[in-house]
Amino acid sequence: MPRVRREDVLAARELVDSVVRRTQLLHSRALSERVGGPVHLKCENLQRAGSFKIRGAYVRIARLSEAERALGVVAASAGNHAQGVALAARLLGIRATVFMPEGAPIPKVQATRGYGAEVRFHGRNIDDALVEARRFGEETGAVLIHPFDHPDIVAGQGSVGLEVLEQCPDVRTVLVCTGGGGLVAGVAAALEGRRNAEGRPIRVVGVQAEQAAAYPESLRAGRPVALPRMSTMADGIAVGRPGDVPFAVIRDLVDDVVTVSEEGLSRALVLLLERSKLVVEPAGAAAVAALLDGVVEVETPAVAVLSGGNIDPLLLHRVLQHGLAAAGRYVTLQVTIPDKPGGLVRLLQDVAAADANVVDVGHARTDPGLEIGQVQVRLEVETRGPEHRDHIVERLRAAGFGITAMAEPEPAARH
């Protein structure tokens, strides 16, 4: 199969241009200060159906023959591709069936049904759902709309890259979240052979969650290699095996693929919400997490693509707590105090005197590590940041309290 080229992206854009939004490019002062040069956010979280996926899905479905359209389409997705396929199919008057993993975010399920698709559940992740979607297509004749492994999908997603270059002509680095690879491959194909307004080359960097990162090993092996397991809150990029079509583009055109931590993803979501007033899902924040984690050298101006904003409010709550903890603004302390009247009051007074807010309190008297006459108190405390957190700990220790543990933030969710 021929590799996707820039001319393929330009042709795809003609199809999709009247359907998608030309999403905003917003300057981020917080990220610019962090990396020492201009950083902009490409807000595909504000795209129709909440992500970039409508771009590729519409191109793929619009190019089906009349006979294929009559049999309908089928897709597999954790949510964003599902909504993109459902919306594209509705716009084109085609029946759509979507297989989603068990436990897919409720808002994504409801939105997919709201666009008119039939939703069925199968398996624990996208790969499991994809197997069932293929079986359904073989039985019914429905055309499989793959989430990333088709030239039309890659070309459609590449329209993001064309917009980035138009909106930021002097861009030097484009950072793109990466799961199966359709988006970053499309962006790289769109920018193939392009130079910025100053005549300098443009770097394209893929970003994966480190616990669901199939591309680094695949690129080393020279072929797509499946991961034995994945464990990340970023369900939108939890893909166990790179697609053959995007892999060929990424191997040839993408300058680097880096990985980010779960803590980095959480911190990125908090920063985007606080500083840019943008709601973004964990996968959509991966490019920003790369800047926060400092895992890649960035030549500026840089553009970080926010790929999607479809996040379950319950997950958002957990992720924000995790992000606050990772940023040192939410900490759990285990403090040993005497089992005497007034002991807890004195502890809480010292915490209050340090200008910290206690969120929750728990007691334990039966821990084998405790001496008779001691109580272990578990405090969940809001702080203003790492320095304030350390000040609280020092103050409590100076007051004679024994701090036995400072809990690390628990992962917000796993898939």
C-alpha positions as CSV (number, residue, x, y, z in Angstrom):
1,M,0.0,0.0,0.0
2,P,1.5,3.4,-1.0
3,R,2.4,5.7,1.9
4,V,0.1,8.7,2.7
5,R,1.6,11.9,1.2
6,R,0.9,15.6,1.5
7,E,-1.2,15.6,-1.7
8,D,-3.5,13.0,-0.1
9,V,-4.0,15.3,2.9
10,L,-4.8,18.2,0.6
11,A,-7.4,16.1,-1.3
12,A,-8.9,14.9,2.0
13,R,-9.2,18.5,3.2
14,E,-11.4,19.4,0.2
15,L,-13.9,16.8,1.4
16,V,-13.9,17.6,5.0
17,D,-13.5,21.4,5.0
18,S,-17.2,22.2,5.0
19,V,-17.9,19.7,7.8
20,V,-15.3,20.4,10.5
21,R,-14.5,23.5,12.5
22,R,-11.3,25.3,12.0
23,T,-10.4,25.1,15.7
24,Q,-8.7,27.9,17.5
25,L,-4.9,28.2,18.1
26,L,-4.5,29.7,21.6
27,H,-1.3,31.1,23.0
28,S,-0.3,29.6,26.4
29,R,1.6,32.0,28.6
30,A,2.2,29.3,31.3
31,L,3.8,26.9,28.8
32,S,5.7,29.6,27.0
33,E,7.3,30.6,30.3
34,R,8.1,27.1,31.0
35,V,10.0,26.3,27.8
36,G,11.3,29.7,27.1
37,G,9.5,30.5,23.9
38,P,6.1,30.8,22.3
39,V,3.8,27.7,22.8
40,H,0.3,27.5,21.3
41,L,-2.5,25.1,21.8
42,K,-4.4,23.6,18.8
43,C,-7.9,23.1,20.4
44,E,-9.3,20.0,18.7
45,N,-11.1,19.4,22.1
46,L,-13.4,22.1,20.7
47,Q,-14.0,20.2,17.4
48,R,-17.4,18.8,16.5
49,A,-18.0,15.6,18.5
50,G,-15.3,16.7,20.9
51,S,-12.2,15.5,19.0
52,F,-10.2,15.4,15.7
53,K,-11.8,12.1,14.9
54,I,-14.6,13.5,12.7
55,R,-11.9,14.5,10.2
56,G,-10.7,11.1,9.3
57,A,-14.1,9.3,9.8
58,Y,-15.9,11.7,7.4
59,V,-13.2,11.3,4.7
60,R,-13.3,7.5,4.9
61,I,-17.1,7.2,4.9
62,A,-17.7,9.9,2.2
63,R,-15.5,7.9,-0.2
64,L,-17.6,4.7,0.1
65,S,-19.4,3.4,-2.9
66,E,-23.2,3.4,-3.0
67,A,-23.2,-0.3,-2.6
68,E,-21.0,-0.1,0.5
69,R,-23.1,2.7,2.0
70,A,-26.2,0.5,1.7
71,L,-24.6,-2.1,4.0
72,G,-23.7,0.5,6.7
73,V,-20.5,0.9,8.6
74,V,-19.0,-0.5,11.8
75,A,-16.4,0.8,14.1
76,A,-14.5,0.1,17.3
77,S,-13.6,2.8,19.8
78,A,-13.3,3.9,23.4
79,G,-15.3,6.9,22.5
80,N,-13.8,9.6,20.3
81,H,-13.7,7.6,17.1
82,A,-17.1,6.3,17.9
83,Q,-18.5,9.8,18.0
84,G,-16.7,10.8,14.9
85,V,-18.0,7.8,12.9
86,A,-21.5,8.3,14.3
87,L,-21.6,11.9,13.4
88,A,-20.1,11.4,9.9
89,A,-22.5,8.5,9.2
90,R,-25.5,10.7,10.2
91,L,-24.3,13.5,8.0
92,L,-24.0,11.1,5.1
93,G,-27.3,9.2,5.8
94,I,-25.6,5.9,6.6
95,R,-26.3,3.3,9.3
96,A,-23.6,2.9,11.9
97,T,-22.8,0.3,14.5
98,V,-20.1,0.9,17.1
99,F,-18.4,-1.6,19.4
100,M,-17.0,-0.1,22.6
101,P,-15.0,-1.7,25.4
102,E,-16.8,-2.6,28.6
103,G,-16.6,0.4,30.9
104,A,-16.3,3.0,28.2
105,P,-17.0,6.5,29.6
106,I,-20.7,7.1,29.9
107,P,-20.7,10.5,28.2
108,K,-19.0,9.1,25.2
109,V,-21.5,6.2,25.0
110,Q,-24.4,8.6,25.3
111,A,-23.0,11.0,22.7
112,T,-22.4,8.2,20.2
113,R,-26.0,7.0,20.6
114,G,-27.1,10.6,20.4
115,Y,-25.6,10.9,16.9
116,G,-27.7,7.9,15.9
117,A,-25.3,5.0,16.0
118,E,-26.1,1.6,17.6
119,V,-23.6,0.9,20.4
120,R,-22.6,-2.6,21.4
121,F,-20.0,-3.5,24.1
122,H,-17.2,-6.0,23.8
123,G,-13.9,-6.7,25.6
124,R,-11.7,-4.6,27.9
125,N,-9.9,-2.3,25.4
126,I,-10.0,-1.0,21.8
127,D,-8.2,-4.1,20.5
128,D,-10.8,-6.4,21.9
129,A,-13.6,-4.3,20.5
130,L,-11.9,-4.2,17.1
131,V,-11.8,-8.0,16.8
132,E,-15.6,-8.1,17.4
133,A,-16.2,-5.2,15.0
134,R,-14.3,-7.1,12.3
135,R,-16.4,-10.2,12.9
136,F,-19.6,-8.1,12.7
137,G,-18.4,-6.6,9.4
138,E,-17.7,-10.1,7.9
139,E,-21.1,-11.3,8.9
140,T,-23.2,-8.3,7.8
141,G,-21.1,-6.7,5.1
142,A,-20.8,-3.5,7.0
143,V,-17.6,-1.6,6.1
144,L,-15.1,-1.4,9.0
145,I,-14.1,2.2,9.6
146,H,-10.8,1.6,11.4
147,P,-9.8,4.2,14.0
148,F,-6.4,4.8,12.5
149,D,-5.2,2.1,10.1
150,H,-6.4,3.3,6.7
151,P,-5.0,5.9,4.3
152,D,-8.3,7.9,4.2
153,I,-8.3,8.1,8.0
154,V,-4.7,9.3,8.2
155,A,-5.2,11.8,5.3
156,G,-8.3,13.2,7.0
157,Q,-6.6,13.6,10.3
158,G,-3.8,15.4,8.5
159,S,-6.0,18.4,7.9
160,V,-5.1,19.4,11.5
161,G,-1.5,19.8,10.3
162,L,-2.5,22.0,7.4
163,E,-4.4,24.3,9.8
164,V,-1.5,24.4,12.2
165,L,0.9,25.7,9.5
166,E,-1.7,28.3,8.3
167,Q,-2.4,29.5,11.8
168,C,1.2,29.5,13.0
169,P,3.4,30.0,9.9
170,D,6.6,30.2,12.0
171,V,6.0,27.0,13.9
172,R,9.2,24.9,14.6
173,T,7.8,22.0,16.6
174,V,4.4,20.3,16.6
175,L,3.7,17.9,19.5
176,V,0.9,15.3,18.9
177,C,-0.7,12.7,21.1
178,T,-0.1,9.2,19.7
179,G,-2.1,6.0,20.1
180,G,-2.5,4.0,17.0
181,G,-0.7,6.8,15.1
182,G,-3.4,8.2,12.7
183,L,-3.2,11.8,13.9
184,V,0.5,12.2,14.2
185,A,1.0,10.4,10.9
186,G,-1.5,12.7,9.2
187,V,0.1,15.8,10.7
188,A,3.5,14.6,9.5
189,A,2.3,13.9,6.0
190,A,0.6,17.3,5.9
191,L,3.9,19.0,6.8
192,E,6.1,16.7,4.6
193,G,8.7,18.8,2.9
194,R,7.3,22.0,4.4
195,R,9.4,24.7,6.0
196,N,8.2,27.5,8.3
197,A,7.9,31.2,7.3
198,E,11.6,31.6,8.2
199,G,12.6,28.7,5.9
200,R,13.5,26.4,8.8
201,P,12.4,22.8,9.1
202,I,9.4,21.8,11.2
203,R,9.8,19.0,13.7
204,V,6.9,16.6,14.5
205,V,7.0,14.8,17.8
206,G,4.6,12.0,18.8
207,V,3.7,11.6,22.5
208,Q,2.5,8.4,24.1
209,A,1.5,7.4,27.7
210,E,4.6,5.6,29.0
211,Q,2.4,2.6,30.2
212,A,0.8,2.3,26.7
213,A,3.7,3.1,24.4
214,A,3.9,0.7,21.5
215,Y,5.7,3.0,19.1
216,P,9.2,3.2,20.7
217,E,9.7,-0.5,20.6
218,S,8.1,-0.8,17.2
219,L,10.3,1.8,15.7
220,R,13.4,0.0,17.1
221,A,12.2,-3.2,15.6
222,G,11.3,-1.6,12.3
223,R,7.8,-3.0,12.3
224,P,4.6,-2.7,14.4
225,V,5.0,-4.7,17.7
226,A,2.1,-5.4,20.0
227,L,2.3,-4.6,23.7
228,P,1.6,-7.4,26.1
229,R,-0.3,-5.1,28.5
230,M,-1.3,-1.5,29.0
231,S,-2.2,0.5,32.1
232,T,-3.1,4.2,31.6
233,M,-5.8,6.7,32.4
234,A,-5.5,7.9,28.8
235,D,-8.0,5.5,27.2
236,G,-8.0,7.4,24.0
237,I,-4.4,6.5,23.2
238,A,-4.4,3.1,24.9
239,V,-3.7,1.1,21.7
240,G,-1.7,-2.1,21.9
241,R,-0.3,-2.2,18.4
242,P,0.6,0.5,15.9
243,G,-1.3,0.6,12.6
244,D,0.6,-0.5,9.5
245,V,-0.5,2.6,7.5
246,P,0.4,5.2,10.1
247,F,3.6,3.3,11.1
248,A,5.0,3.7,7.6
249,V,4.5,7.5,7.8
250,I,5.8,7.8,11.4
251,R,8.9,5.8,10.6
252,D,9.8,8.0,7.7
253,L,8.6,11.5,8.7
254,V,8.1,11.8,12.5
255,D,11.3,13.2,14.2
256,D,10.7,11.6,17.6
257,V,8.3,9.7,19.8
258,V,8.5,10.3,23.5
259,T,6.5,9.0,26.5
260,V,4.9,10.8,29.5
261,S,4.0,9.7,33.0
262,E,0.5,9.4,34.5
263,E,1.5,12.2,36.8
264,G,2.5,14.3,33.9
265,L,-0.9,13.7,32.2
266,S,-2.7,14.7,35.4
267,R,-0.6,17.9,35.9
268,A,-1.3,18.8,32.2
269,L,-5.1,18.5,32.8
270,V,-4.9,20.7,35.9
271,L,-2.8,23.3,34.1
272,L,-5.1,23.4,31.0
273,L,-8.2,23.8,33.2
274,E,-6.6,26.4,35.5
275,R,-4.6,28.5,33.2
276,S,-6.3,28.1,29.8
277,K,-9.9,27.3,30.9
278,L,-9.9,24.3,28.7
279,V,-11.5,20.9,29.5
280,V,-9.3,18.2,27.9
281,E,-9.3,14.4,28.4
282,P,-6.1,12.6,29.5
283,A,-5.1,11.5,26.0
284,G,-5.8,14.9,24.7
285,A,-3.3,16.4,27.2
286,A,-0.4,14.2,26.3
287,A,1.4,16.9,24.2
288,V,1.2,19.3,27.1
289,A,2.4,16.7,29.5
290,A,5.5,16.2,27.3
291,L,6.3,19.9,27.8
292,L,5.7,19.7,31.6
293,D,7.7,16.5,32.0
294,G,10.6,18.0,29.9
295,V,11.0,14.8,28.0
296,V,11.7,16.5,24.6
297,E,13.8,19.4,23.4
298,V,11.4,21.9,22.0
299,E,12.3,24.5,19.4
300,T,9.8,27.3,19.5
301,P,7.3,28.5,18.4
302,A,5.7,25.2,19.3
303,V,2.2,23.9,18.9
304,A,0.7,21.2,21.2
305,V,-2.3,19.5,19.7
306,L,-5.1,19.0,22.3
307,S,-6.8,16.1,20.5
308,G,-10.0,15.7,22.5
309,G,-12.1,16.9,25.3
310,N,-14.6,14.1,25.9
311,I,-14.0,13.2,29.6
312,D,-16.3,11.6,32.1
313,P,-17.0,14.1,34.9
314,L,-16.3,11.4,37.5
315,L,-12.9,10.6,35.9
316,L,-12.2,14.4,35.6
317,H,-12.8,14.7,39.4
318,R,-10.3,11.8,40.1
319,V,-7.8,13.0,37.6
320,L,-7.8,16.5,39.0
321,Q,-7.2,15.2,42.5
322,H,-4.4,13.1,41.2
323,G,-3.0,16.1,39.3
324,L,-3.2,18.3,42.4
325,A,-1.3,15.6,44.4
326,A,1.3,15.3,41.6
327,A,1.8,19.0,41.8
328,G,2.2,19.0,45.5
329,R,-1.1,20.8,46.1
330,Y,-2.9,17.9,47.6
331,V,-1.1,15.6,50.0
332,T,-1.9,12.7,52.3
333,L,0.0,12.6,55.6
334,Q,0.1,9.8,58.2
335,V,0.9,11.4,61.5
336,T,1.4,9.6,64.9
337,I,0.0,11.4,67.9
338,P,-0.5,10.5,71.6
339,D,-3.8,8.8,72.4
340,K,-4.9,11.6,74.7
341,P,-7.7,14.1,74.9
342,G,-6.8,17.2,72.8
343,G,-4.1,15.4,70.8
344,L,-6.1,15.6,67.5
345,V,-7.2,19.2,68.2
346,R,-3.5,20.3,68.7
347,L,-2.6,18.6,65.4
348,L,-5.4,20.3,63.5
349,Q,-4.6,23.6,65.0
350,D,-0.9,23.3,63.9
351,V,-2.1,22.4,60.3
352,A,-4.5,25.4,60.4
353,A,-1.7,27.7,61.6
354,A,0.3,26.6,58.5
355,D,-2.6,28.0,56.3
356,A,-3.5,24.5,55.1
357,N,-7.0,23.1,54.6
358,V,-7.8,19.7,55.9
359,V,-10.1,17.8,53.5
360,D,-10.4,14.5,55.4
361,V,-9.3,12.9,58.6
362,G,-9.0,9.2,59.5
363,H,-7.8,7.3,62.7
364,A,-6.1,4.0,63.3
365,R,-5.3,2.4,66.7
366,T,-4.6,-1.1,65.7
367,D,-1.6,-0.8,63.3
368,P,1.1,-3.2,64.4
369,G,3.7,-0.4,64.1
370,L,2.0,1.7,66.7
371,E,3.0,1.6,70.4
372,I,0.4,1.5,73.1
373,G,-0.9,4.9,73.7
374,Q,-0.4,6.1,70.1
375,V,-2.9,6.8,67.3
376,Q,-2.1,7.1,63.7
377,V,-4.0,10.0,62.0
378,R,-4.4,10.1,58.2
379,L,-4.8,13.7,57.0
380,E,-5.7,14.7,53.4
381,V,-4.6,18.3,53.1
382,E,-4.9,21.0,50.4
383,T,-1.7,23.1,49.9
384,R,-0.5,25.9,47.7
385,G,2.3,23.9,46.2
386,P,5.4,21.8,47.0
387,E,7.1,24.6,49.1
388,H,3.9,25.0,51.2
389,R,3.6,21.2,51.6
390,D,7.2,21.0,52.8
391,H,6.6,23.9,55.2
392,I,3.6,22.0,56.7
393,V,5.6,18.9,57.2
394,E,8.5,20.8,58.8
395,R,6.2,22.6,61.2
396,L,4.5,19.4,62.3
397,R,7.8,17.7,62.9
398,A,9.1,20.7,64.9
399,A,5.9,20.5,67.0
400,G,6.8,16.9,68.0
401,F,4.5,15.0,65.7
402,G,5.8,11.9,64.0
403,I,5.1,11.8,60.3
404,T,5.4,8.1,59.2
405,A,4.4,8.5,55.5
406,M,3.6,11.0,52.8
407,A,1.4,9.2,50.4
408,E,2.2,9.3,46.7
409,P,-0.8,10.2,44.5
410,E,-2.8,7.2,43.4
411,P,-3.4,6.8,39.7
412,A,-6.7,8.3,38.7
413,A,-7.9,5.4,36.5
414,R,-6.5,2.4,34.7
415,H,-7.5,0.7,31.4
